[in-house]
Amino acid sequence: EVQLVESGGGLVQPGGSLRLSCAASGFTFSTYAMSWVRQAPGKGLEWVSTITGSGDSTFYADSVRGRFTISRDNSKNTLYLQMNSLRAEDTAVYYCAKAWYGDNYWYFDLWGRGTLVTVSS
Amino acid sequence: DIQMTQSPSSLSASVGDRVTITCQASQDISNYLNWYQQKPGKAPKLLIYDASNLKTGVPSRFSGSGSGTDFTFTISSLQPEDFAIYYCQQYDNLPFFGPGTKVDIK
């Protein structure tokens, strides 16, 4: 079955760190770019980060650049998001998404169920 | 940065109605525009990519059109399972989602 399963969310204090994981199955993981997209409670979608299939290139939203690091382990079919210096405004459901990324396209055709990150003291 | 305007922000419609949502970019984004559906408590689903291409498996009542700055998403005959929030997403430099349109029952 083609699926993405996120884990690692939880409650963390402001300034703290958390690492999210996303286990992929059912497709050739290393072939595809992967992304994280988040959604604050009651709000819309916000793209967070993308990493190419090889891991050679990474992209970040301005709101997280310098604090979050995306990475992947193609031998384990797993995507990661290391989140440091967390702020209250980072509170959201974080979705892992399989991405089609190229010169003329960038969209997300498979999504996980999401994992909730709550930043609060 | 490119600004995206999505309208309306919400609409009420009946089963069988034709529903149209528009997305406008502040500058030319060619056909770099995608549409997603999100139901409460669920992950988004891709419906349309590159402005007008229907994702495999998505019902043909969904369609998209446009290029440049103005884009349209249409549900030709609204079904009960279509009540959801719809987001456009542009890609010019980096991906960015529009604010969403909530489609609920009239």
HADDOCK unambig.tbl for C-alpha pairs under 7 A between the chains (distance, minus, plus):
assign (segid A and resid 44 and name CA) (segid B and resid 99 and name CA) 5.86 0.50 0.50
assign (segid A and resid 44 and name CA) (segid B and resid 100 and name CA) 6.68 0.50 0.50
assign (segid A and resid 45 and name CA) (segid B and resid 97 and name CA) 6.17 0.50 0.50
assign (segid A and resid 46 and name CA) (segid B and resid 96 and name CA) 6.94 0.50 0.50
assign (segid A and resid 46 and name CA) (segid B and resid 97 and name CA) 6.42 0.50 0.50
assign (segid A and resid 47 and name CA) (segid B and resid 95 and name CA) 6.44 0.50 0.50
assign (segid A and resid 47 and name CA) (segid B and resid 96 and name CA) 6.39 0.50 0.50
assign (segid A and resid 105 and name CA) (segid B and resid 32 and name CA) 6.28 0.50 0.50
assign (segid A and resid 106 and name CA) (segid B and resid 91 and name CA) 6.11 0.50 0.50
assign (segid A and resid 107 and name CA) (segid B and resid 34 and name CA) 6.87 0.50 0.50
assign (segid A and resid 108 and name CA) (segid B and resid 46 and name CA) 6.70 0.50 0.50
assign (segid A and resid 109 and name CA) (segid B and resid 46 and name CA) 5.41 0.50 0.50
assign (segid A and resid 111 and name CA) (segid B and resid 43 and name CA) 6.34 0.50 0.50
assign (segid A and resid 111 and name CA) (segid B and resid 44 and name CA) 6.91 0.50 0.50
assign (segid A and resid 112 and name CA) (segid B and resid 43 and name CA) 6.71 0.50 0.50
assign (segid A and resid 113 and name CA) (segid B and resid 42 and name CA) 6.68 0.50 0.50
assign (segid A and resid 113 and name CA) (segid B and resid 43 and name CA) 5.51 0.50 0.50
